[in-house]
C-alpha cells in the first residue's frame, strides 16, 4: 500500500470506514497466507491511557473538594467552641 493510499484520504473517511478497510486488508492478507500488519495485531493504547487520565482527574478533584469541605467544617467547629 502506497503512502498516498494510506494517508491521502484519511480526513474523508470516518473511523468506521477505516476500521472496515483495515479488516478487509487483514482478511485478504490472511487469505493469501501473509501476516496481518502489526498495528492490527497490537493496537495503540493511547485512547485507553487518555480515558484513564481523565478518570483520575475526576476522582482527584472530587477527593480534593471532599477533603476541603471536611477541613472547612473542622475549622468552623474550632471557631465556634
N, C-alpha and C positions, 0 to 999 in steps of 0.2 A: 504494500500500500504506500503510495507516494505521500510526501508531506502535504501537498496541496489537497489531496483527497482526505487526508486525516484531519487537517486543521483548517482548511479553507472555508468549509461550510459550517463551522461549529456554531456560529451565532444563529443561523437559520434553523437549526434542528433543536427540538426540545430534548430534554433529558431522556424521556421515554423512547423517543426515536433513536437516540444514540445508543441506549442500552439494548434496544432491539437489534440494531445493526451490529453491535458488538457480539450479541448472542448468535446472530446469523453467521458472522465470520468465524466464531469459535466452532459452530456446528459444521460449517464447511471444512474447517481445518481438521476436525476430528474425523469427518468422513474420509478425508484424504490421508489420514494417518499421521497428521502433523500435531505438534503440541500447541495448546492454546497460548495466546500472548500472556506474559507474566502479569500484566495489570488486570487481566480477567481472573486469574487464579488467586492473586494476592492483592486485594483491593486496598486502597489507601484508608487510613483510619482518621483522616483529618476531620471529617464530619462528626465522627464519634467523639473525638477529643474536644471539638468545639462545643458539642452538646454537654459534655461532662463539665467543661469550664463554666458555661452559663449556669448549669445546675449548682455548681459550687458557689458561684457568686450569689445566687438567690438564697441559698442556705446560709451563707456567710452574713449577708445583710439582714436576714430575718433574725439570726442569732445576735447580731450586733444591736438591733433595735430592742430585742427582748432583754439583753444584758443591760442596756442603758435605762430601760424602763425599771428594771429591778433595782439598779443602782440609784435611780432617781427617787423611787419610793422609799428606799432605805435612808437616803439623805433627808427626805421630808419627815420621816418618823423621828430622826435625831433632832431636828429643829423644833418639833412640837413638844418634846419632852422637857 
